Amino acid sequence: MPISGPRCGLSSVGLCNSRFGDGAACHWSSDKPKAPPSPGPMLKGGILVLNTPDFFHLGDLTLRLRAAGSADWKNYSTAASRAPVIVLPNSAHVLAAADLAPTLPPDIPLQVIRTWALEQGKLVLRFTLKNKSNIPVQIGALGIPMVFNNVLNNRSLEEAHAKCSFYDPYIGEHAGYLQVTRLSGKAPALLVVPDGKTPFEAYNPILDRPGHFGAAPIFTDPTPRGITFEGFYEWMVHSQAYAENEWKGVQEWNPATSLTLQPGESKSYGIKFLVSNSIRGIEQTLTDNQRPVAIGIPGYILPTDIDARLFLKYPKSAKSESRTRRSNLPYQAPECSGRVGRLRGARQAVGTLPPHCHLRRWSGANDPILRDQARTRGGCRHGSLPYNQTVVRGSQ
């Protein structure tokens, strides 16, 4: 049975009736819609919604694939063509499930099943990809668009505070998460975390113009970027295809990966939505849900005469410790034992940091990561920071 409506896929169970709602990606309602939505585009807050092609929604997916023996990547996006999807039977915990084939080109070698589920009281969005061809298929890029209402276009300050959100990523692979907070600063806050093995490998901007900084037309969203809208982004699970093309020659925050599916093989990726009852309670919410949390005291960007301590809380012990650095940069990791963390600087010096150690801040010619030079250059690109920052990158 096909359905149409908002792309998140929850309209069939009465949980979503708009691209944007008050302070979130969707307007969550306990009441089922009284009438089906209009099949044509609608205008809400100056933004086209519902069935309009090219506008991304939470529940869309982007892919770059290539078959075995091919050197070229092919781009696919569920936002490029809007059509009724094929509804699949629900189970005890499944709110909505659909085969997304009608929104994808006929030549795609993968079957894509999207599922919205409620598991242990937590909302989960999951995609299952199955190789339906008779040859291996490599997934060089897989992105889950993170579309929340950060569009301030044509809104007064009061309206923006009432309806809009900001969101910030921690690009920490399996330890990564996305934090969504209201402009007003009021609780609750939304946290998006991996479900299963869905690493937060990269954070890719969804640009508003084809060809702008090399953006492929199929991966753009027409919502105009500007001072009042910084754009949407996607949670990248795999990014090797970008590393070979748009990001070639740039050292990314995390190593780029891909995955090859053999004929008939399936792989599931998903994200889970957590709610924190307060902004200050975000770390505790992560801890309560068995997510690793790292806290730097007194912070991460410090004057040269202040030491810092990094505390890592996670129920599992580290299996190994590793250290990487560029050959032309002297670097000495703190001599402590414990769980694994990482130190990154403007020149990508990386070291092993346990949960409780001192980090001496250097300055001038003795600074191993050349912060003074970073200050004069200014700015950063693809995770190369102008100052020291302590981070934790998870792996499974």
C-alpha positions in Angstrom: 0.0 0.0 0.0 1.6 3.3 -1.0 1.5 6.4 1.1 2.5 10.0 0.4 3.1 12.9 2.8 6.0 14.1 4.9 9.3 12.4 4.1 10.0 11.3 7.7 7.5 8.5 7.1 5.5 9.0 10.3 2.4 10.6 8.8 0.7 7.2 8.4 0.7 6.8 12.2 -0.2 10.4 13.0 3.1 11.5 14.3 4.2 14.1 11.8 2.3 16.6 9.7 4.9 19.2 8.6 8.5 19.6 7.5 9.0 21.8 10.5 7.2 22.3 13.7 7.7 24.3 16.9 11.3 23.9 17.7 11.9 20.5 16.1 12.1 18.8 12.8 8.5 17.6 12.9 5.3 18.5 14.7 4.7 15.5 17.0 1.1 15.0 17.7 -0.8 12.3 19.5 -3.8 12.8 17.2 -4.1 11.2 13.8 -4.6 13.7 11.0 -8.2 14.2 10.2 -7.6 14.4 6.4 -4.7 13.3 4.2 -2.2 16.1 3.3 -2.4 17.8 -0.1 -0.4 16.0 -2.7 1.1 19.3 -3.9 3.7 21.5 -2.3 2.7 23.7 0.6 4.2 26.9 2.1 5.0 27.1 5.8 7.2 29.8 7.2 8.5 30.6 3.7 9.6 27.1 3.0 8.2 24.5 0.6 7.2 21.3 2.4 5.7 17.9 1.9 6.0 16.4 -1.5 8.3 19.0 -3.1 11.4 17.3 -4.7 14.9 18.2 -3.6 13.9 19.5 -0.2 15.4 17.2 2.4 13.6 15.9 5.4 14.5 13.8 8.4 14.0 10.3 7.1 15.8 10.9 3.8 19.0 9.1 2.7 21.9 9.9 0.4 24.2 7.3 -1.2 27.3 7.1 -3.4 27.6 3.6 -4.9 29.7 1.8 -7.4 29.6 -1.8 -8.7 32.6 -4.1 -8.5 35.0 -3.3 -11.3 33.8 0.3 -11.8 35.9 3.3 -11.0 33.0 5.8 -11.1 30.6 6.6 -8.2 26.9 7.0 -8.8 24.8 9.4 -6.7 21.4 8.5 -5.2 19.1 10.6 -3.0 15.6 9.8 -1.7 14.9 13.6 -1.9 15.5 13.9 -5.6 12.1 12.4 -6.6 8.9 12.4 -4.5 6.6 9.5 -4.9 4.4 7.4 -2.6 6.5 4.8 -0.9 5.5 1.2 -0.4 4.2 0.6 3.1 5.4 -2.6 4.8 3.7 -4.5 7.7 4.4 -3.2 11.2 5.5 -5.4 14.1 5.2 -4.9 17.8 7.7 -2.1 18.1 7.6 -0.7 14.5 5.6 2.5 14.1 6.1 2.7 10.3 8.1 0.8 7.7 8.5 1.4 4.0 10.4 0.3 0.9 11.8 3.5 -0.6 12.2 2.1 -4.1 9.6 4.6 -5.7 11.8 7.5 -4.6 15.0 6.1 -6.1 16.1 5.5 -9.7 15.4 2.0 -11.1 19.1 1.4 -11.7 20.0 1.5 -8.0 21.5 -1.9 -7.0 20.3 -1.7 -3.4 16.9 -2.2 -1.8 16.4 0.5 0.9 14.0 -0.2 3.7 13.2 2.6 6.2 11.9 1.8 9.7 10.6 4.0 12.5 10.5 2.1 15.7 9.9 2.6 19.4 12.4 0.5 21.4 12.6 0.7 25.2 10.7 4.0 25.0 13.2 5.6 22.5 12.4 6.6 18.9 14.7 4.9 16.4 15.2 5.6 12.7 16.8 2.7 10.8 17.7 2.0 7.2 18.4 -1.5 6.0 20.3 -1.8 2.7 20.3 -5.0 0.7 22.3 -5.8 -2.4 19.7 -7.0 -4.9 22.2 -7.3 -7.8 24.4 -10.3 -8.7 27.7 -8.4 -8.2 29.4 -6.7 -5.1 28.4 -3.1 -4.5 30.6 -0.7 -2.7 29.0 2.0 -0.5 31.4 4.9 -0.7 29.2 7.5 1.0 26.1 7.2 3.2 24.5 10.3 4.6 21.5 10.7 6.9 20.3 14.3 6.6 19.9 16.0 10.0 17.0 18.4 9.1 15.8 20.4 12.1 14.3 23.8 12.1 17.3 26.2 12.2 15.7 28.3 9.4 15.4 31.9 10.8 14.4 33.4 7.3 11.6 35.9 7.5 11.1 35.4 11.2 11.0 37.9 14.0 13.3 37.3 17.0 10.3 36.3 19.1 9.0 33.8 16.5 12.5 32.4 16.0 13.0 31.9 19.7 9.6 30.1 19.9 9.9 27.8 16.9 13.6 27.4 15.9 16.5 25.3 17.1 20.3 25.2 16.8 22.2 21.9 16.6 25.8 21.1 17.2 27.7 17.9 16.2 30.3 15.9 18.0 31.9 14.0 15.1 33.3 11.2 17.2 32.5 8.1 15.1 30.8 5.5 17.4 31.0 8.0 20.3 29.5 10.8 18.2 26.2 12.5 18.7 24.2 15.6 17.6 22.8 18.0 20.1 19.6 20.0 19.2 18.6 22.9 21.5 16.0 25.6 21.3 17.0 29.1 20.4 15.3 30.2 23.7 17.6 27.9 25.6 14.6 26.3 27.3 14.4 22.5 28.0 14.0 19.9 26.8 17.0 19.2 24.5 17.1 16.5 21.8 20.1 14.2 21.4 20.7 12.1 18.3 23.0 9.1 18.9 24.1 6.1 16.9 21.9 3.0 16.9 24.0 0.0 16.6 27.1 0.5 14.4 26.4 3.8 12.8 29.5 5.9 13.3 29.4 9.7 13.0 32.3 9.8 10.6 31.8 13.2 9.0 29.4 16.1 9.0 28.6 17.1 5.4 26.9 20.4 4.5 23.9 20.1 2.2 24.5 23.1 0.0 21.8 25.2 -1.7 23.2 25.5 -5.2 24.5 22.8 -7.6 28.1 23.3 -8.4 28.6 25.5 -5.4 32.0 24.3 -4.0 31.6 21.2 -6.1 28.2 20.1 -4.8 26.4 17.5 -6.9 22.9 18.7 -8.0 21.3 15.6 -6.4 22.8 16.5 -3.0 21.5 20.1 -2.7 18.5 21.6 -0.9 16.9 24.8 -2.4 16.3 26.4 1.0 18.4 29.6 0.6 21.5 29.8 2.8 22.4 33.2 4.3 22.8 35.1 7.5 19.6 33.7 8.9 20.1 30.1 7.8 23.4 28.3 8.0 22.2 25.3 6.1 21.4 21.7 6.7 24.0 18.9 7.2 24.0 15.2 7.0 25.4 12.6 9.4 28.0 10.7 7.3 28.4 7.0 8.1 30.8 6.4 5.2 32.7 9.2 3.3 35.4 7.5 1.2 33.7 8.7 -2.1 34.0 12.3 -0.9 37.6 11.8 0.2 38.4 10.7 -3.3 36.6 13.7 -4.9 35.5 16.9 -3.2 37.6 16.4 -0.2 40.7 15.0 -2.0 43.9 16.1 -0.4 42.3 17.2 2.8 42.9 15.4 6.1 39.5 14.7 7.6 38.6 14.6 11.2 38.1 10.8 11.0 39.5 8.3 8.5 37.2 7.9 5.5 35.6 4.5 5.2 33.4 2.5 2.8 31.6 -0.8 2.9 31.1 -3.5 0.3 27.9 -5.6 0.2 28.0 -9.0 -1.5 25.0 -10.1 -3.6 22.1 -10.7 -1.2 23.9 -9.2 1.8 22.2 -6.7 4.0 23.4 -4.0 6.4 21.4 -1.8 8.8 22.2 1.7 10.0 20.3 3.8 12.4 20.0 6.7 14.8 18.3 7.0 18.1 16.6 10.0 19.6 17.1 10.8 23.3 15.5 13.6 25.3 17.3 15.5 28.0 15.1 17.3 30.5 17.6 20.2 30.8 20.5 21.6 28.9 22.8 21.0 31.9 21.6 17.4 32.0 22.8 16.5 28.5 26.0 14.7 29.7 24.0 12.9 32.3 21.4 11.8 29.7 24.3 10.4 27.5 25.7 8.6 30.5 22.3 7.1 31.5 22.1 5.7 27.9 25.5 4.1 28.0 27.1 6.7 25.8 30.8 7.8 26.4 31.1 11.3 27.9 34.4 13.3 28.0 34.6 16.5 30.0 37.6 18.9 30.0 38.2 20.9 33.2 38.2 23.9 33.1 37.6 23.7 29.4 39.2 23.0 26.0 40.6 26.3 24.8 42.9 27.7 27.5 45.4 30.5 28.1 49.1 29.3 28.0 49.5 29.4 31.8 46.6 27.1 32.7 46.6 23.3 32.8 43.5 21.2 32.0 42.2 17.8 33.0 40.2 15.4 30.9 37.6 13.1 32.5 36.2 10.2 30.5 33.1 8.3 31.8 32.2 5.1 30.1 31.3 1.6 31.5 33.6 -0.3 29.1 37.4 -0.3 29.3 39.6 0.5 26.4 40.9 -2.4 24.3 44.0 -0.5 23.1 45.8 2.8 23.1 47.3 4.4 20.0 49.2 7.6 19.1 49.7 9.2 15.7 51.5 12.3 14.7 53.1 13.9 11.7 56.8 13.1 11.3 57.8 16.8 11.3 56.0 17.6 14.6 57.6 16.8 18.0 54.9 15.5 20.3 55.0 13.7 23.7 51.8 12.2 25.0 51.0 12.5 28.7 52.5 9.7 30.7 49.4 8.4 32.3 47.4 5.1 32.0 43.7 4.8 31.5 41.1 4.9 28.8 41.7 6.3 25.4 41.1 9.9 24.3 42.7 12.1 21.6 44.3 15.5 21.3 44.1 17.4 18.1 45.7 20.7 17.2 46.0 23.1 14.3 48.6 21.0 12.7 46.8 17.7 13.5 49.1 16.5 16.3 47.3 13.6 17.9 48.1 11.9 21.2 46.6 9.5 23.7 44.9 11.0 26.6 43.5 9.1 29.6 40.5 10.2 31.6 42.5 12.2 34.2 45.7 13.8 33.2 47.4 17.2 33.0 47.8 18.9 29.6 50.5 21.5 29.7 49.8 24.5 27.3 52.7 25.6 25.3 53.3 28.9 23.5 55.9 30.5 21.2 58.6 28.5 19.4 58.2 25.6 21.9 54.6 24.9 21.0 54.5 21.5 19.3 51.3 22.3 17.5 52.2 25.8 16.4 49.1 27.6 17.9 50.7 31.1 17.3 50.9 30.3 13.5 47.3 29.0 13.6 46.2 32.3 15.1 47.7 34.3 12.3 46.2 32.1 9.6 42.8 32.1 11.3 39.8 29.9 10.6 39.7 26.1 10.2 38.6 23.5 7.6 37.3 20.0 8.0 38.2 19.7 11.6 41.6 21.3 11.6 41.4 23.5 14.7 43.2 26.8 15.3 43.7 25.9 18.9 44.1 22.7 21.0 40.9 20.8 21.6 40.6 17.6 23.5 38.2 15.0 22.0 37.3 11.3 22.3 36.7 9.2 19.3 34.9 5.9 19.9 35.3 2.7 18.0 33.5 -0.6 17.9 
